[in-house]
Amino acid sequence: MPRDIRLPENDLAALATGFLLSHGLNAPQAHCLAGILAASQRDGSLSHGLQRLPGTLDTMMHPRFNKHADPAPESVSPAVVRIDAQFGFSCLAAERGIEALIEKAGKVGIGLLAVTNGFHSTALWPLVERVAEAGLVGLSMNPTHAWVAPAGGTKGLLGTNPLAFAWPRKGRPPYVFDFATSAASRADIAMHRNAGKEIPDSWGVNLQGEPTTDPAEVLAGAMLPFGGHKGSAIATMIELMAGPLIGDRTSRQSQHFDQGANAAPCHGELLLAFSPDIIGGAAADEGAESLFSGFSDQNARLPGDRRYRMREASDREGIAVSAVLLERIRDLIEK
Ligand code: NDP
């Protein structure tokens, strides 16, 4: 019976950092990526937790990957900051750009951070949560690879394009949602394949463009967006906003850039911040809290609630990681 081992967050982050450093990644990228993976594991966001670590080796083997990236933010206008990830992991560029974004939004009411040329494979909630901790509303999005057919089509064109949003709340954790705009995440479909389970026929189509319940056929064919034409349009907006708008790749261009390396998608990432204090004043907070109380009135949970509960449990008892995964990671550390 596979078992879990519980570790403190610092130990987990140190293990992940050691893994990445042993493969030649520079210390700033290693610390940043390890911290995000450990936080995802802590919050029970397992698809973007420690299990991503072995896959970073494929990404670091990409001929354009830069293990020595040292990105620096550039102020483009009173509201816009841009940072080139220099073909390293995008999380370091995002981390280095976010302070400037928060400062700009705190001054002019709105800020935009454009991260370009980053290999991206992490969840988006850590970024928007960080923005909300500064009292701002955060919105983030990025393209991925052209795995998803547009509504009405049968071939991959759009990415699984995650969208994350955070609203700050006084004395409570922010309201946060973060999900892919495909009907299911690619990791979910792969997990069904590995477990020999069928998937709903609304998740994707086979190579002939027909709906199928076989996850392997969908992975070879095309995934579908959530919500039909509505999800398709939102995913297209994400392509445009975090692609051409900031001068970076669409999912199709990112896939072409991969050249079969099986690396994480390399593309842009957009992070927007809005100041409710400047834009709406006291009414913003009142209106939001009144809306949230409508959820609790009918016992409907808010997105983020499960993650915050997992976080509390992990802080109390240690973070659960599968013993098999831990052993695999330790075996892959370069001696
Ligand atoms: P899910 O479909 O699991 O949805 C997750 C979101 O919905 C969370 O905010 C979750 O809150 C909330 N949620 C889930 N169930 C409920 C419910 N019953 N009531 C209210 N809220 C609910 O996510 P995905 O599988 O689509 O995406 C998972 C992760 O994958 C995301 O973090 C995303 O950023 C990441 N991703 C990253 C990509 C990349 O380019 N790097 C590409 C695609 C996805 P809670 O957490 O509290 O459960």
Boltz pocket constraint, residues with backbone or C-beta under 6 A from the ligand:
constraints:
  - pocket:
      binder: B
      contacts: [[A, 45], [A, 47], [A, 48], [A, 120], [A, 121], [A, 122], [A, 123], [A, 124], [A, 125], [A, 142], [A, 143], [A, 144], [A, 160], [A, 161], [A, 162], [A, 163], [A, 164], [A, 176], [A, 177], [A, 178], [A, 179], [A, 180], [A, 181], [A, 182], [A, 184], [A, 185], [A, 188], [A, 301], [A, 302], [A, 303], [A, 304], [A, 305], [A, 306], [A, 307], [A, 308]]
      max_distance: 6.0
